[in-house]
Structures are given as C-alpha cells and as structure tokens.
C-alpha cells in the first residue's frame, strides 16, 4: 500500500506514545453531581491520551471538524496550524526544521498523532467521520488509509453545505464539503434511516396480497461461486426455460424456489443435461460446471399447467416470484414493504436533510442572544444525521475538535427526542472552551429564548498533572486514585471500577484470574514483606503486587504466587 511522506513524519509517527499522560481534573458539573458527559479544556492530543484508561475501544462514533488549513495566516478555528501553541509543539517535536515546513507539512504533523489515538479509542463496531475540504482531503485520505487500513474506508461523503450561490462567485463554486468516513474494522454497516412517504409510495398491491410490495430483480450476483443456484425454471404460461442472466443466480435456493413455483402449478425437478447452458451463465467451461443440478420443470402438460397458472393470476395473491404482462412476460420477484427496513444512507447529504452553514450560524445567534459567538459552526442536524447512522441510543460520542459544541447539542437533542442515553465527550484547546463550547451546552440543557431545554448534564474538566515526571518518577501532585486507575489500565486494558467496598485500600481488582495490588504511599516507601501479605485476604493463586521494595525471596514469592513489580520502575508507560 502506498504511503504518504512529508517533512516531519518520522518525528510524529510514534509521537502519541511519547505524549505525557495527564489526569483529568474535574472543575464543576452542570445539571447533576456526577455526569458521564465530559467537556475537556486543553490540548486534544494530551486529552485523548488521558481518555485511554476509561474509554479505549469504547467510543462508538467519532465526529471531528479539524482545521481545514486554507492557508489563512490569521488564527481562526478552521486554520489553527498557525496558532502559537501548535508552533511551539512543532518546534519541540519536529525540531528546528519545523519553522520551514509548508502549511501541509504542519497540518499533517498535527493530525497524525491525534488520529492514532482516535483509532485506539474507537470500539470494534465504531466509525469516525471527519469533515474536511479539498485543501487536505487527499492527504487526509492517505493518512487514514495508513492508520485505519484501506479495508476500513467506508465512504467519501459529499455534504451540501450551502443552499444558495452568490451571483458574484467566480470559477467553479464549492457547494460541498467532504466527510471522510472510516470504521474500526472492515465490513462496518451503517444504521438505516427512517423511510420517507415517497419511498413507501413505490410499494403497491395490484394482486391484493397480504402486504404492499414492489417489483424486484429475481437474480443475485455470484453465479460462479453459487452454481447450485444456477438452473432453469420452466415458464408456466409459455413453457420457456428461464435461466438467470450471465454471471447471476436465483436469489433463493432450489428447494425454496420449487415450493414458490408450485404456487402457480405442479412442478418437479428434472435433469435437462443442460451443463453447457449453465456453464455460460456461470462463466466457466462446460466440464467445470457443477454436475447434477436439475431444472424446476412443469409436472403437467403445458396446456394444463397454463390453465392452472391463469386461475392463480386471476385470483390474485400471486406467489413470491411472478410473471409480468398478464403472465406472458418475464419473471420478477416481490419485495414486501415490511421486509425492507429503513433507507440506506448514501454518500450525498443534501442541506434539506442535514442542514447548511447558514442554518448553523442562525442556531448560534439564537443560543447566544443574537451574538455571533463562533465563525464556523456546523449545523446540529448534520451531526444528528451522523449519529443516526453510526450510533445507538447508548453510544459514547467523541468530538476532539469541539469548537462551538454542536456535537453535544446534537446528542442532548436526540436523547430528549427518543429517551436515549447517549454520552458525549468534547475536547477544545482554545480559551473559548468554557465561554462558548460549555456555555452553549449549558444553555441547551436549561433552554434558551423560546426553546425548551433538553435536560441532561456535563462535567467540565481540565488537564491536570502528569502521572510520571520527565525523570520517570511518580509525580507527587498526582492523586493516588488516579495512579491506581493508570496502573490497572496498563495491566488489564480495562476501565477501573475503583476499590471494592471493604477491600484493602491497595487492591486494584481481579482480572483473568489474577489479583492486582498497588501498595503505594506518597510520604514513605512501601515494602512487600510477610507483614503486608498477612493483611491481604485469601484470594486467587496469582497476584501482582506493586511496591517500592520487596524483602521476600524468590522462593517465597513463588510459594505465595506473587509477582513483584517495583514502583516506579515497572509501571508501564502508555
């Protein structure tokens, strides 16, 4: 697979592993004492890493609207590669050559490690949706192919972002933006959308059947690999032997097809010795076609069979496979309305169903009392559309370029509409994280103007101290609870539930038959010795115990089924 190269890639390709792990510090909660909804103020690279212990592999849907990198040197949300913080980061990570990078090099250096962490946070059934324009689409596609895998590419969605074109526009007007979509694993299928009245109107009931139906193709692809489903069916009105078109087979197996056709008249299986005809349909040589595949042939003389079939046609409620033109035409298949489900999403999203940029700006004006608080918001309906096809009522949704907070607005609105328990995680590095991002969510919850509040809650967090110092020591400013969560995650890759009630305060938990302990006190060294072991309840045969020192011999450790790990030396870095 070809990969994209740019200046600085060698410095950032594994940079997500070098980012210091910081704890999340709760500042306040809106709407409840505790909340699973998070708004995090801080650099999204560090924030994404801070989310790993609780959320790795658990996020169902990621929607991000990263900087589009238009070349504008001024600081705006959609062009933040020139923000002083990004420049400092490039200088520290890429080095002095970072000063000479093109804007595309800078953008790729910024995006690559963030995408690596987003990939880790996605659940096996999850998908990521990335809004982008033409400036970086091709680069983003190449990078996502590398990180997620080309087999996980889902679609390049065209979103119609505007509903009108200025008369003074020059050249070819860009009316759409891209939404690049990848899944965590190959074979991801989106949820279907609600059906429209226009779609349902295509289903009729000309034969007074039990349910409305539409005419459908009787054949399916895969003749070469499904040769047992390639055979002749004799027409009950004309006697013609009907084969699937070349390269295709019948949609149902032969036993089921025999039962269906018997609804017209009496049929039987008969060997026509038609290997040559079936070979042509399958696209193989006659000697390579599957032998012994019989035809579904009339069991009565044609005149009698046709008379029986005409009675069925006149009666109505025709079998699942029927014949057009009063019975004298070709064969077709009924597809019933109650079996088709919803509408499959396409790669063209019109403003009529997903909103447009002007609608988004008007939403912000309404929320902020007529003040244009944010220059480039996305419409709420766009994010809701993403969540309809990629989430479920109990999903975790992540937006690490939160901007104006549209993603949280969409989640809260959908929860109010259907009673769902979707949870959002927003990350915003800019100073407006509280005054715009969080404030919008607060107003949506409580209501604004004449718009009723959605209800709900969120916790506002900031990035706290690092777990480990640059020298590899435990940061004394880090609360012990956060250290325990971190160590548990490094050992199990599972979210920590906290110390069980009544358990020793050092116990982390039980995982895959092994019990884990983190014997740590900030003010004094701890020792794994006989005295400490006696304080532990009887447990499983295998134990991992972290402590500053160990006074037990290797033989005693083996006797007690204990693996000693030294603090901080043996704490895994993530």
Secondary structure in CASP SS format (residue, H / E / C, confidence):
PFRMAT SS
TARGET T0000
AUTHOR 0000-0000-0000
METHOD secondary structure of the structure
MODEL  1
X C 1.00
X C 1.00
X C 1.00
X C 1.00
X C 1.00
X C 1.00
X C 1.00
X C 1.00
X H 1.00
X H 1.00
X H 1.00
X H 1.00
X C 1.00
X C 1.00
X H 1.00
X H 1.00
X H 1.00
X H 1.00
X C 1.00
X C 1.00
X C 1.00
X E 1.00
X E 1.00
X E 1.00
X E 1.00
X E 1.00
X E 1.00
X E 1.00
X E 1.00
X E 1.00
X C 1.00
X C 1.00
X C 1.00
X C 1.00
X C 1.00
X C 1.00
X C 1.00
X E 1.00
X E 1.00
X E 1.00
X E 1.00
X C 1.00
X C 1.00
X H 1.00
X H 1.00
X H 1.00
X H 1.00
X H 1.00
X H 1.00
X H 1.00
X H 1.00
X H 1.00
X H 1.00
X H 1.00
X H 1.00
X C 1.00
X C 1.00
X C 1.00
X E 1.00
X E 1.00
X E 1.00
X E 1.00
X E 1.00
X E 1.00
X C 1.00
X C 1.00
X C 1.00
X C 1.00
X C 1.00
X C 1.00
X C 1.00
X C 1.00
X C 1.00
X C 1.00
X C 1.00
X C 1.00
X H 1.00
X H 1.00
X H 1.00
X H 1.00
X H 1.00
X H 1.00
X C 1.00
X H 1.00
X H 1.00
X H 1.00
X H 1.00
X H 1.00
X H 1.00
X H 1.00
X H 1.00
X H 1.00
X H 1.00
X C 1.00
X C 1.00
X H 1.00
X H 1.00
X H 1.00
X H 1.00
X H 1.00
X C 1.00
X C 1.00
X H 1.00
X H 1.00
X H 1.00
X H 1.00
X H 1.00
X H 1.00
X H 1.00
X H 1.00
X H 1.00
X H 1.00
X H 1.00
X H 1.00
X H 1.00
X H 1.00
X H 1.00
X H 1.00
X H 1.00
X H 1.00
X H 1.00
X E 1.00
X E 1.00
X E 1.00
X E 1.00
X E 1.00
X E 1.00
X E 1.00
X E 1.00
X E 1.00
X E 1.00
X E 1.00
X C 1.00
X H 1.00
X H 1.00
X H 1.00
X H 1.00
X H 1.00
X H 1.00
X H 1.00
X H 1.00
X H 1.00
X H 1.00
X H 1.00
X H 1.00
X H 1.00
X H 1.00
X H 1.00
X C 1.00
X H 1.00
X H 1.00
X H 1.00
X E 1.00
X E 1.00
X E 1.00
X E 1.00
X E 1.00
X E 1.00
X E 1.00
X E 1.00
X C 1.00
X C 1.00
X C 1.00
X C 1.00
X C 1.00
X C 1.00
X C 1.00
X C 1.00
X C 1.00
X C 1.00
X C 1.00
X C 1.00
X C 1.00
X C 1.00
X C 1.00
X E 1.00
X E 1.00
X E 1.00
X E 1.00
X E 1.00
X E 1.00
X E 1.00
X E 1.00
X C 1.00
X C 1.00
X C 1.00
X C 1.00
X C 1.00
X C 1.00
X C 1.00
X C 1.00
X C 1.00
X E 1.00
X C 1.00
X C 1.00
X C 1.00
X H 1.00
X H 1.00
X H 1.00
X H 1.00
X C 1.00
X C 1.00
X C 1.00
X E 1.00
X C 1.00
X C 1.00
X C 1.00
X C 1.00
X C 1.00
X C 1.00
X C 1.00
X C 1.00
X E 1.00
X E 1.00
X E 1.00
X E 1.00
X C 1.00
X C 1.00
X E 1.00
X E 1.00
X E 1.00
X C 1.00
X C 1.00
X C 1.00
X C 1.00
X C 1.00
X H 1.00
X H 1.00
X H 1.00
X C 1.00
X C 1.00
X C 1.00
X E 1.00
X E 1.00
X C 1.00
X C 1.00
X C 1.00
X C 1.00
X C 1.00
X C 1.00
X E 1.00
X E 1.00
X C 1.00
X C 1.00
X C 1.00
X C 1.00
X C 1.00
X E 1.00
X E 1.00
X E 1.00
X C 1.00
X C 1.00
X C 1.00
X H 1.00
X H 1.00
X H 1.00
X H 1.00
X H 1.00
X H 1.00
X H 1.00
X H 1.00
X C 1.00
X C 1.00
X C 1.00
X C 1.00
X C 1.00
X E 1.00
X E 1.00
X E 1.00
X E 1.00
X C 1.00
X C 1.00
X C 1.00
X C 1.00
X H 1.00
X H 1.00
X H 1.00
X H 1.00
X H 1.00
X H 1.00
X H 1.00
X H 1.00
X C 1.00
X C 1.00
X C 1.00
X H 1.00
X H 1.00
X H 1.00
X C 1.00
X C 1.00
X C 1.00
X C 1.00
X C 1.00
X C 1.00
X E 1.00
X E 1.00
X E 1.00
X E 1.00
X C 1.00
X C 1.00
X C 1.00
X H 1.00
X H 1.00
X H 1.00
X H 1.00
X H 1.00
X H 1.00
X H 1.00
X H 1.00
X H 1.00
X H 1.00
X H 1.00
X H 1.00
X H 1.00
X H 1.00
X C 1.00
X C 1.00
X C 1.00
X C 1.00
X C 1.00
X E 1.00
X E 1.00
X E 1.00
X C 1.00
X H 1.00
X H 1.00
X H 1.00
X C 1.00
X C 1.00
X C 1.00
X E 1.00
X E 1.00
X E 1.00
X E 1.00
X E 1.00
X E 1.00
X H 1.00
X H 1.00
X H 1.00
X H 1.00
X C 1.00
X C 1.00
X E 1.00
X C 1.00
X C 1.00
X C 1.00
X C 1.00
X E 1.00
X E 1.00
X C 1.00
X H 1.00
X H 1.00
X H 1.00
X H 1.00
X C 1.00
X C 1.00
X H 1.00
X H 1.00
X H 1.00
X H 1.00
X H 1.00
X H 1.00
X H 1.00
X H 1.00
X H 1.00
X H 1.00
X H 1.00
X C 1.00
X C 1.00
X C 1.00
X C 1.00
X C 1.00
X C 1.00
X C 1.00
X C 1.00
X C 1.00
X C 1.00
X C 1.00
X C 1.00
X H 1.00
X H 1.00
X H 1.00
X H 1.00
X H 1.00
X H 1.00
X H 1.00
X H 1.00
X H 1.00
X H 1.00
X H 1.00
X C 1.00
X C 1.00
X C 1.00
X C 1.00
X C 1.00
X E 1.00
X E 1.00
X E 1.00
X E 1.00
X C 1.00
X C 1.00
X C 1.00
X C 1.00
X C 1.00
X C 1.00
X H 1.00
X H 1.00
X H 1.00
X H 1.00
X H 1.00
X H 1.00
X H 1.00
X H 1.00
X H 1.00
X H 1.00
X H 1.00
X H 1.00
X H 1.00
X C 1.00
X C 1.00
X C 1.00
X C 1.00
X E 1.00
X E 1.00
X E 1.00
X E 1.00
X E 1.00
X E 1.00
X C 1.00
X C 1.00
X C 1.00
X H 1.00
X H 1.00
X H 1.00
X H 1.00
X H 1.00
X H 1.00
X H 1.00
X H 1.00
X H 1.00
X H 1.00
X H 1.00
X H 1.00
X H 1.00
X H 1.00
X H 1.00
X E 1.00
X E 1.00
X C 1.00
X C 1.00
X E 1.00
X E 1.00
X C 1.00
X C 1.00
X C 1.00
X C 1.00
X C 1.00
X E 1.00
X E 1.00
X E 1.00
X E 1.00
X E 1.00
X E 1.00
X E 1.00
X E 1.00
X E 1.00
X C 1.00
X E 1.00
X C 1.00
X C 1.00
X C 1.00
X C 1.00
X C 1.00
X E 1.00
X C 1.00
X C 1.00
X C 1.00
X C 1.00
X C 1.00
X H 1.00
X H 1.00
X H 1.00
X H 1.00
X H 1.00
X H 1.00
X H 1.00
X H 1.00
X H 1.00
X H 1.00
X H 1.00
X H 1.00
X H 1.00
X C 1.00
X C 1.00
X C 1.00
X C 1.00
X C 1.00
X C 1.00
X C 1.00
X C 1.00
X C 1.00
X C 1.00
X C 1.00
X C 1.00
X C 1.00
X C 1.00
X E 1.00
X E 1.00
X E 1.00
X E 1.00
X E 1.00
X C 1.00
X C 1.00
X E 1.00
X E 1.00
X E 1.00
X E 1.00
X E 1.00
X C 1.00
X C 1.00
X E 1.00
X C 1.00
X C 1.00
X E 1.00
X C 1.00
X C 1.00
X E 1.00
X E 1.00
X C 1.00
X H 1.00
X H 1.00
X H 1.00
X H 1.00
X H 1.00
X C 1.00
X C 1.00
X C 1.00
X C 1.00
X C 1.00
X C 1.00
X C 1.00
X E 1.00
X E 1.00
X E 1.00
X E 1.00
X E 1.00
X E 1.00
X C 1.00
X E 1.00
X E 1.00
X C 1.00
X C 1.00
X C 1.00
X H 1.00
X H 1.00
X H 1.00
X H 1.00
X H 1.00
X H 1.00
X H 1.00
X C 1.00
X E 1.00
X E 1.00
X E 1.00
X E 1.00
X E 1.00
X C 1.00
X C 1.00
X C 1.00
X C 1.00
X C 1.00
X C 1.00
X C 1.00
X C 1.00
END
